[in-house]
Amino acid sequence: MNRDLSTLITIGKRAFEERDFFRAEKLLREALGGGANYPDIHYILGLIYHQWGKLHQAIEYLEKSIELNPGYTEALLSLSITLNDMGRYEEAKAVYQRASASVSPPGEHTRCGLFRGKIANLHAELGGLYVALGQTEDAIHEYRKALSVAPEYPDLRIRLAAALREAGLLEEGLAEIVHVLENRPGEVSALIQQGILLYLLGKKENARRAWEEALFRDPLNKLIQLYLHTLEREASGA
């Protein structure tokens, strides 16, 4: 691969990670045109087109990714979801089974757990993309799907709580955080979210306690310090 092509791919992938989908699409398509016919490029383009609602194009790129790498689990799962979104349920089921077989041979329980994790992460990835696009209802839907597959993943529930907060569903978001903290009392990210939700609900002293607990567990966290400083300024009338 020549240096210019490698640079295009690197910058294109970085743009995708930064949710700059238009730039990512432009750069990765340019890389494809230059001969970088790689499965992961087709896969990323498939994800972008899925988010834009261009499902036929998404399927085209995901199928190309799988053609180049038949064992590409993430692409198989993405294709299954896209087919399902189009109402092509039997095809979606067949692709899903193919993805399952690629990582979960009969009798291997640990592989089954890995497969569930991949599905959950894919839904979470889609949820993050929807959040970036301001489509909070779709994000909530994807995070709930992720939790239905892997309910034991606290980070998924925290992301769901944040999406519920963005949608104005503060009590529902708080309930999700309480669920996390019942199982992981010292989870700093959950305590931060709890503080934000309580603050927005007008329960500022409860928010303070949540943030103070978080800061106790993570003393160098600048974000928590900022939140507490904000409360102090409000209390002093500054």
MARVO-786723 format. One record per atom (N, C-alpha, C): residue in three letters; x, z, y. Coordinates in steps of 0.02 Angstrom, whole numbers, plus 50000, padded with zeros to 5 digits. Atoms other than C-alpha are relative to their C-alpha. Last residue first. Layout:
alaXZY
...
This chain:
ala499495004349968
ala489245213851688
ala499794992749996
gly500325003949947
gly487685223851649
gly500464995550036
ser499744997649936
ser488695236651552
ser499684996550060
ala500174992949993
ala487665234051394
ala500215002850068
glu500724999549988
glu487745215151414
glu499795007250013
arg500145002649933
arg489625215651435
arg499265000650017
glu499754994949953
glu489815226751281
glu499864997850072
leu500464994350000
leu488705215151178
leu500215005350051
thr500625002349968
thr489755200151228
thr499495005650005
his499864999949928
his491345209551182
his499394997850040
leu500044993049979
leu490615212751010
leu500135000750075
tyr500704997750005
tyr490275194250985
tyr499935007150026
leu500385003249945
leu492005189451048
leu499285002350001
gln499804996649938
gln492865201950933
gln499614997350059
ile500354993650000
ile491885194650787
ile500155003950063
leu500705001449989
leu492505177250832
leu499595006550002
lys500135000949928
lys494295183050853
lys499264998950014
asn500485005449992
asn494435189750674
asn499784999550073
leu499715005049957
leu496005200350672
leu499534994250015
pro499834997749933
pro495195216150606
pro500264994750048
asp499585005649978
asp494355207950454
asp500205001350073
arg499745003450059
arg493545221850353
arg500464994250018
phe499634995150039
phe493295233450501
phe500344996649940
leu499354999349967
leu492795218350604
leu500445005149963
ala499615006050013
ala491395214250482
ala500705000650029
glu499824999850070
glu490765232150486
glu500434994049982
glu499484994950006
glu490815231750676
glu500235000749927
trp499375002849977
trp489875215250673
trp500575005049996
ala499795005250047
ala488475222250564
ala500684997250020
arg499774996850061
arg488365238150667
arg500264994949949
arg499364996849987
arg488275228350829
arg500295003149936
ala499515005449998
ala486885217350761
ala500705002950010
asn499895001850070
asn485895232950717
asn500524994449994
glu499614994650029
glu486145238850895
glu500144998749926
lys499305000449981
lys485615221850960
lys500425005649971
lys499784993650029
lys483985220150868
lys500755000850011
gly500054994649951
gly483265206750982
gly500225006849975
leu500654996650010
leu482905194450841
leu499915005950049
leu500525004749978
leu484325183550905
leu499305002949992
tyr499945000749927
tyr485505198350890
tyr499444995550026
leu500284993949970
leu484895202050714
leu500024999750076
leu500725000150010
leu485215184050663
leu499665006150031
ile500285005349957
ile486955183850739
ile499245000049995
gly499974997949930
gly487415200550661
gly499684994950047
gln500504994749992
gln486815195150489
gln499985002350073
gln500655003249994
gln487825179150507
gln499445005150009
ile500015003649935
ile489395189250542
ile499324996750010
leu500094995049947
leu489015201050398
leu499984996850069
ala500714997950003
ala488785186250280
ala499865005250054
ser500395005549972
ser490465178850334
ser499255001749999
val499925000449927
val491295195850305
val499564994550030
glu499905007149986
glu490625198750129
glu500004998850076
gly499465000949952
gly490855217550109
gly500134992850020
pro500084996149938
pro489185221650028
pro500544998750053
arg499324999949975
arg489285207649898
arg500015003550068
asn499535001350055
asn487745208649787
asn500735000350021
glu500184995550055
glu486545216749909
glu500484999249942
leu499674993549990
leu487495208050048
leu499805005149948
val499275000550011
val487015190849984
val500325006850003
his499905001450072
his485165194949968
his500754999749984
val500104993550034
val485175202750142
val500124999249925
ile499394996249989
ile485895186350206
ile499965006849966
glu499485002950042
glu484475176450128
glu500655003950006
ala500154998150070
ala483185188250204
ala500534997249952
leu499774993150010
leu484015186150374
leu499885002349928
gly499275000050003
gly483815167350365
gly500275006949986
glu499835002950065
glu481965169150324
glu500764999949991
glu500154995050052
glu481755181050470
glu500184997449931
leu499534994549998
leu482645169150588
leu499885005149945
leu500304995850052
leu481725153150548
leu500445006149989
gly500414994949969
gly482175144650712
gly499665004849951
ala500695002450000
ala482795128850626
ala499525005150032
glu500035005849956
glu484585133050674
glu499304997350005
arg499924997649932
arg484345150150595
arg499944994350050
leu500654997049983
leu483685142250436
leu500025002650072
ala500465005749988
ala485255131450433
ala499315002550019
ala499815003049936
ala486355146950453
ala499544994150018
ala500214995449947
ala485415155950314
ala500164997050069
leu500725000749994
leu485635140850200
leu499745004450057
arg500125006449966
arg487495140950235
arg499254998850010
ile499814998949930
ile487555159350190
ile499894993650040
arg500544996249969
arg486585155850030
arg500145001450074
leu500575004549993
leu487815142249982
leu499425003550035
asp499885004349942
asp489295153750019
asp499424995150010
pro500214997049936
pro488565166949902
pro500104995450060
tyr499495001849950
tyr488645155849746
tyr499805002850068
glu499514994649994
glu487625164849610
glu500544998650052
pro500244994649957
pro486095153849633
pro500515005650012
ala499484994850003
ala487025138649565
ala499815005950045
val499525001650052
val485795124849521
val500505005749991
ser500395000350062
ser484295131249619
ser500454998549941
leu500114993350026
leu485525136449753
leu499595000049936
ala499364997550023
ala486105118549779
ala499925006949969
lys499855003550063
lys484315112449789
lys500655002749971
arg500434996950051
arg483955125849919
arg500104996749932
tyr499714993550018
tyr485465119950017
tyr499585003649948
glu499415001150041
glu484825101950010
glu500325006649979
his500215002750065
his483095106550073
his500594999249953
ile500294994450037
ile483805117150212
ile499804997949930
ala499444995750019
ala484885102550268
ala499755005949958
asp499675003250057
asp483385090850266
asp500585004249975
glu500464999550057
glu482425102950376
glu500304996849938
thr499964993550033
thr483945105050489
thr499525000649941
gln500595000450044
gln484155086650530
gln499975006449958
gly500564996549969
gly485335089150678
gly499364999949959
leu500455005049971
leu486535075750615
leu499405003350035
ala499625003649948
ala487905088550585
ala499574994850036
val499914995449945
val486655099450492
val500354996550058
tyr500644999749965
tyr486185084350385
tyr500035004850059
leu500075006349963
leu488015081650341
leu499345000050040
gly499564999849943
gly488205099850293
gly499954993850044
gly500294995449952
gly486685098850180
gly500425000550064
leu500545003749967
leu487395083350097
leu499675004550052
glu499685005049958
glu488985093050060
glu499484996050039
ala499754996549942
ala487965107649995
ala500344995250049
his500584998549958
his487005095949879
his500235003650064
leu500235006449973
leu488675089349815
leu499395001250045
asn499575002049945
asn489375106749797
asn499794993550032
ala500134995549943
ala487895112249692
ala500414998050061
ile500665001849974
ile488065097149578
ile499855004150062
lys499935006549967
lys489935100049558
lys499344997850031
gly499654999149936
gly489665118449522
gly500074993550038
arg500484997049953
arg488365114549391
arg500325000950068
phe500465005249980
phe489625102949308
phe499485002650050
leu499655004349953
leu490955116349307
leu499534994650026
gly499964996449937
gly489745128349225
gly500344995950054
cys500685000249973
cys489375115449091
cys499995003650067
arg500085006549967
arg491245113349067
arg499314999450031
thr499644999749937
thr491365131849033
thr499954993550038
his500384996349949
his489985130848904
his500365000050067
glu499504997149955
glu490835117348801
glu499645003350059
gly499694993950025
gly489705114448651
gly500505003250047
pro500404995150036
pro489275096448687
pro500405006049977
pro500095001850070
pro490455087948811
pro499605005449964
ser500274994650041
ser490125092848992
ser499884997749929
val499664993749990
val491125083249121
val499795005549952
ser499305001149979
ser490765064849090
ser500385006650009
ala499575001450058
ala489215068548986
ala500734999450020
ser499964994050041
ser488365076549134
ser500484999149942
ala499564995449964
ala488755061749245
ala500115006349959
arg499335002850006
arg487995050049115
arg500515004450035
gln499784998450069
gln486465061149103
gln500714997449989
tyr499874992850003
tyr486285060249292
tyr500275002049932
val499354999049968
val486455041349287
val500195007449999
ala499485002850043
ala485055040249159
ala500695001050030
lys499904995650058
lys483955052149257
lys500564997549956
ala499654994049976
ala484195042249418
ala500155004749942
glu499305001849989
glu483745026149327
glu500405006150023
glu499715001050066
glu482155034249262
glu500744998050006
tyr499874993850036
tyr481735041249433
tyr500334999049932
arg499795003350062
arg481885025749541
arg500225005549950
gly500545000050048
gly480875033949679
gly500164996649935
met500355006449996
met482115029049814
met499414999649951
asp500305000549933
asp482665047049839
asp499614993550009
asn500584995549999
asn482945048149651
asn499644999750067
leu500525003350039
leu484085033049657
leu499365004149999
thr500235005649960
thr485075041449796
thr499444996249964
ile500414997449945
ile485205057749701
ile499704994450041
ser500614997350029
ser485815048949543
ser499535002650054
leu500425005750018
leu487065038649643
leu499345002449971
ser500265002749938
ser487755054449722
ser499544994149986
leu500524995349976
leu487925062449551
leu499684997550064
leu500585000450046
leu488835047249482
leu499445004550024
ala500345006349986
ala489965046549635
ala499394999149956
glu500344999349936
glu490395064949617
glu499624993650018
thr500604995850005
thr490765062749432
thr499625000450065
tyr500024997049934
tyr491965048049447
tyr499355004150007
gly500074992850008
gly492185044549261
gly499975003850065
pro500624998150037
pro491815025949272
pro499915007549991
asn499834993850035
asn493165023549406
asn499385002649964
leu499274999349997
leu493175005949480
leu500245006249963
glu499715005850036
glu491395002349424
glu500765000649998
ile500044998450071
ile490915019849480
ile500294994449957
ser499544994550013
ser491515016449657
ser500035001749926
lys499335002950000
lys490634999649655
lys500525005349986
glu499925003650064
glu489025008249602
glu500694996749996
leu499914995050053
leu489215020549746
leu500104996649932
tyr499334997249996
tyr489495006349869
tyr500135005249945
glu499505005350010
glu487964996349817
glu500705002949999
ile499975001450072
ile486885011949800
ile500544994749986
ala499694994250031
ala487285017149979
ala500094998749925
gln499285000649989
gln486894999650040
gln500385005849967
his499785005750040
his485175000549960
his500764999050008
leu499914998250071
leu484945018050028
leu500234994249957
lys499895006850025
lys485255014250211
lys500135000549925
gly500625002650029
gly484485030850264
gly500064992949976
trp500325004449950
trp485945034650380
trp499344997249974
gln500204995949943
gln486445049350270
gln499654996050054
his500554995750022
his486445038150116
his499745004250058
tyr500615004149998
tyr487485025350210
tyr499395004049975
ile500195001549930
ile488805038450246
ile499354996250003
leu500284993949970
leu488815044850067
leu499774998850072
gly500664998850030
gly489045027249999
gly499675006150029
leu500455004649966
leu490465024250123
leu499295000849972
ile500134997349933
ile491305039850056
ile499524995650038
tyr500404994050006
tyr491125033749876
tyr499815002950069
his500695002250014
his491755016249914
his499535006149997
ile500235003249938
ile493305024049992
ile499284997649992
asp500204994949953
asp493505035949844
asp499774997150067
pro500644996750014
pro493455021849718
pro499785004950053
tyr499934993850038
tyr494865011749797
tyr499335003449992
asn500604999950042
asn494874993349850
asn500015006149954
ala500004993250029
ala496134995149989
ala499365001249960
gly499794999950070
gly496344976250014
gly500015006949968
gly499285001050005
gly496334974450203
gly500265000549929
gly499855007049983
gly494454972050206
gly500734998349994
leu500235004050056
leu494274988650117
leu500164992650011
ala499524998950054
ala495334996850251
ala499814996049938
glu499415003949982
glu494254989050386
glu500535000749946
arg500175007050014
arg492724995850298
arg500594995450017
leu499985000950072
leu493575012850297
leu499794993049979
leu499314999850025
leu493965012150482
leu500044998649925
lys499625005749973
lys492245006550539
lys500704999749970
glu500245006150031
glu491325018650424
glu500414994050023
ala499785000150070
ala492395033250478
ala499794993649966
arg499285001750000
arg492135029150662
arg500264999649928
phe499945006949977
phe490255028650640
phe500734997850000
phe500175004950052
phe490255044150531
phe500094992850023
asp500025005949956
asp491175055850649
asp499874994049955
arg500705002249990
arg490705070950542
arg499944994350050
glu500204997449935
glu492455078450558
glu499304997850020
glu499994992650005
glu492735076150371
glu499785003250066
phe500574998150041
phe492215057850392
phe499955007649995
ala500595001049958
ala493435055450537
ala499375002149961
arg500014994449953
arg494815062850429
arg499384999650044
lys500224994050038
lys494395050650291
lys499955006150045
gly500705000850018
gly494515036150413
gly499725006049963
ile500394998649940
ile496135042550488
ile499264999449985
thr499914992949981
thr496945043550316
thr499565001850060
ile500364995850049
ile496235026850259
ile500035007350019
leu500715001249993
leu496795017650415
leu499595004649955
thr500204996549939
thr498515025650406
thr499254999350012
ser500014992850016
ser498735019950226
ser499765004150060
leu500594998950041
leu498265002350277
leu499935007449982
asp500595000649956
asp499525002250419
asp499375001549961
arg500074994049959
arg500905008850303
arg499374999850043
asn499595000049940
asn500694995650171
asn499825005950045
met500425000049940
met500005000050000
met500445000050062
